[in-house]
Amino acid sequence: MYDPLVDSTPGRSQPHTPSYWVDTAGAAPPDDGPVQGNHEVDVAIIGGGYTGLSSAYHLAREHGIKAVVLEANQTAWGCSGRNGSFARISGGRVPLATLVEKYGRDTARAFFAEMQQALQTTRDLIDIGEIDCDKQPDGVFKVAIKPEHVAGLKREVEMYNGLLNYPARFVDAAGVQQVHAGAESYGALNLPDGFCMHPLKLAWGIQRLAREAGAKVHPGSPVTEWTSAAGGHRLVTPGGVVTARRVIVATNGYTSRKLNPVLTGRILPVHSQIIVTRPLTAEEKVNSLPGGDCMFDTRNLLFYYRRLPDDRILFGGRSAVNGRDAENPVHRQRLLDALCRKFPVLKGVQLDYNWGGWVAVTNNSLPHCYQVSGMQNVYTGGGYAGSGVSFSIQTGKRLAQMLAGDARPTPVPFLHEAPKPFPLQSFLRVGQRMAYAWYRFKDAE
Ligand SMILES: Cc1cc2nc3c(=O)[nH]c(=O)nc-3n(C[C@H](O)[C@H](O)[C@H](O)COP(=O)(O)OP(=O)(O)OC[C@H]3O[C@@H](n4cnc5c(N)ncnc54)[C@H](O)[C@@H]3O)c2cc1C
């Protein structure tokens, strides 16, 4: 499996990794084929996931700039075509209380408003493009796995209500059983906004919108070499050279160390894995997830899960530390064991799908969209820490605004600063392994 910390590029024209999403997405929309020959363009976008495709759409639709998207493999081959399918008010992974403590109440409020807008931008694109992405009714639950976690959830509810004036509520254990039967559910934080959908259909819908607006989308076009001079950026792909005046880097968790040294070391790719069961019987459904909401739990290494429209359960969480270990069946088994601990009725259930992908984590666990200093006219966005469906779409919109001349399109300072490089780069994964062991110990206590 491609490992961004080890391999030089994510390949060329690779098919999507086998998944439930690929099997149920239908036919891919038209694209512009791999780059052929040499081209001079105004804006090149490297990476064809939500960030890149949304940038291309917003540049064309709102600023009249027709960009060219260069994607190494199929569009949405990275996280955007293989995620857990929750579009919600999220971006990065920093608890509300920590945000307030570190950045103050005003910035925390402004960041929350940006995350709300991100979800709205996602809804708008689905509506404008009539994107048929199996969008489910809204409903998000953060479920307490232990009685001791209930007090923390109630404090979170108070912050949502008081600080953010947002109608989150606490649901007691009996109430939670309506949507989350089985074990490990002692109450939940309920957020009324946020929905499950089909991630690959969503990405392909944005691709269609971007092309209709005038952007070009080239799959099978990995950037294998990048040199910059006064006139612009020379991006070498196997089919030809694209010379661009301005560049958006939207490679996020799939960014290899070789793409450009200026970007190296600021994102840690962290593997997240998903299993999908066979369709459940009516009895299994009632005793596991009778509702169709987005669920995640209060673990440090949290699990996220939902019931799919054909009554399977999708269940995901953190897994391998490096690409070599990603196919190890131990990770699939760990997820299955966790699923069955939550829903004992599913003991022995058959799994029909199992896949994973690289989410992008920064040093402060927060996302970013900034102009890269030390390079001319280069912008980048990412670092969503596994919570980036809506925020990456929003970041695409913000990057388009920045390129069109608005240097700081949000009032959230940290969003527009480059994430600090991780210290002790060579030991990153050793540290990650130790952190996982500690969190697993704490979660099991
Ligand atoms: C298993 C999993 C579950 C997740 N679940 C959720 C969820 O439920 N909710 C949520 O909000 N978020 C979730 N996420 C995160 C979310 O999917 C991502 O934050 C989001 O899709 C990021 O989009 P992106 O466009 O920035 O990056 P990506 O979609 O990863 O796109 C980056 C692209 O860059 C391309 N690329 C890399 N190098 C080059 C190069 N040299 N030349 C050309 N192209 C290149 C790659 O091929 C890739 O297609 C999940 C992620 C994973 C992996």
The ligand as a Tripos MOL2 file, in Angstrom:
@<TRIPOS>MOLECULE
LIG
   53    58     1     0     0
SMALL
NO_CHARGES

@<TRIPOS>ATOM
      1 C1        -11.0750    5.7390    6.4000 C.3       1 LIG1
      2 C2        -11.4130    7.2040    6.4780 C.ar      1 LIG1
      3 C3        -12.6050    7.6060    7.0810 C.ar      1 LIG1
      4 C4        -12.9280    8.9700    7.1530 C.ar      1 LIG1
      5 N1        -14.1670    9.3340    7.6300 N.ar      1 LIG1
      6 C5        -14.5360   10.6370    7.6370 C.ar      1 LIG1
      7 C6        -15.8570   11.0010    8.0220 C.ar      1 LIG1
      8 O1        -16.7340   10.1660    8.2600 O.2       1 LIG1
      9 N2        -16.1470   12.3310    8.0920 N.ar      1 LIG1
     10 C7        -15.2170   13.2930    7.8070 C.ar      1 LIG1
     11 O2        -15.5320   14.4860    7.9230 O.2       1 LIG1
     12 N3        -13.9820   12.9610    7.3510 N.ar      1 LIG1
     13 C8        -13.6260   11.6610    7.2410 C.ar      1 LIG1
     14 N4        -12.4000   11.3100    6.7570 N.ar      1 LIG1
     15 C9        -11.4900   12.3720    6.2890 C.3       1 LIG1
     16 C10       -11.9280   12.9780    4.9460 C.3       1 LIG1
     17 O3        -12.2430   11.9610    4.0460 O.3       1 LIG1
     18 C11       -10.7910   13.8550    4.4180 C.3       1 LIG1
     19 O4        -10.5150   14.8670    5.3640 O.3       1 LIG1
     20 C12       -11.0830   14.5230    3.0770 C.3       1 LIG1
     21 O5        -11.5930   13.6170    2.1400 O.3       1 LIG1
     22 C13        -9.7990   15.1510    2.5540 C.3       1 LIG1
     23 O6         -9.9430   15.5210    1.2170 O.3       1 LIG1
     24 P1         -8.6880   16.0650    0.4080 P.3       1 LIG1
     25 O7         -9.1800   16.4330   -0.9350 O.co2     1 LIG1
     26 O8         -8.0070   17.1210    1.1990 O.co2     1 LIG1
     27 O9         -7.6570   14.8600    0.3310 O.3       1 LIG1
     28 P2         -7.7610   13.4710   -0.4530 P.3       1 LIG1
     29 O10        -9.1640   13.1200   -0.7470 O.co2     1 LIG1
     30 O11        -6.9580   12.4960    0.3030 O.co2     1 LIG1
     31 O12        -7.0910   13.7860   -1.8580 O.3       1 LIG1
     32 C14        -5.6910   13.9420   -2.0390 C.3       1 LIG1
     33 C15        -5.3890   13.4780   -3.4610 C.3       1 LIG1
     34 O13        -4.0820   13.9090   -3.8280 O.3       1 LIG1
     35 C16        -3.5950   12.9850   -4.7710 C.3       1 LIG1
     36 N5         -2.1380   13.1430   -4.8930 N.ar      1 LIG1
     37 C17        -1.1830   12.9310   -3.9450 C.ar      1 LIG1
     38 N6          0.0340   13.1870   -4.4440 N.ar      1 LIG1
     39 C18        -0.1350   13.5970   -5.7290 C.ar      1 LIG1
     40 C19         0.7720   14.0010   -6.7580 C.ar      1 LIG1
     41 N7          2.0770   14.0320   -6.5760 N.pl3     1 LIG1
     42 N8          0.2470   14.3550   -7.9670 N.ar      1 LIG1
     43 C20        -1.0880   14.3490   -8.1810 C.ar      1 LIG1
     44 N9         -1.9840   13.9370   -7.2340 N.ar      1 LIG1
     45 C21        -1.5060   13.5840   -6.0230 C.ar      1 LIG1
     46 C22        -4.0000   11.6490   -4.1890 C.3       1 LIG1
     47 O14        -4.0050   10.6200   -5.1620 O.3       1 LIG1
     48 C23        -5.3860   11.9660   -3.6300 C.3       1 LIG1
     49 O15        -6.4280   11.5980   -4.5120 O.3       1 LIG1
     50 C24       -12.0280    9.9540    6.6570 C.ar      1 LIG1
     51 C25       -10.8350    9.5440    6.0390 C.ar      1 LIG1
     52 C26       -10.5390    8.1810    5.9430 C.ar      1 LIG1
     53 C27        -9.2780    7.7530    5.2590 C.3       1 LIG1
@<TRIPOS>BOND
     1     1     2 1
     2     2     3 ar
     3     2    52 ar
     4     3     4 ar
     5     4     5 ar
     6     4    50 ar
     7     5     6 ar
     8     6     7 ar
     9     6    13 1
    10     7     8 2
    11     7     9 ar
    12     9    10 ar
    13    10    11 2
    14    10    12 ar
    15    12    13 ar
    16    13    14 ar
    17    14    15 1
    18    14    50 ar
    19    15    16 1
    20    16    17 1
    21    16    18 1
    22    18    19 1
    23    18    20 1
    24    20    21 1
    25    20    22 1
    26    22    23 1
    27    23    24 1
    28    24    25 2
    29    24    26 1
    30    24    27 1
    31    27    28 1
    32    28    29 2
    33    28    30 1
    34    28    31 1
    35    31    32 1
    36    32    33 1
    37    33    34 1
    38    33    48 1
    39    34    35 1
    40    35    36 1
    41    35    46 1
    42    36    37 ar
    43    36    45 ar
    44    37    38 ar
    45    38    39 ar
    46    39    40 ar
    47    39    45 ar
    48    40    41 1
    49    40    42 ar
    50    42    43 ar
    51    43    44 ar
    52    44    45 ar
    53    46    47 1
    54    46    48 1
    55    48    49 1
    56    50    51 ar
    57    51    52 ar
    58    52    53 1
@<TRIPOS>SUBSTRUCTURE
     1 LIG1         1 GROUP 0 **** ****
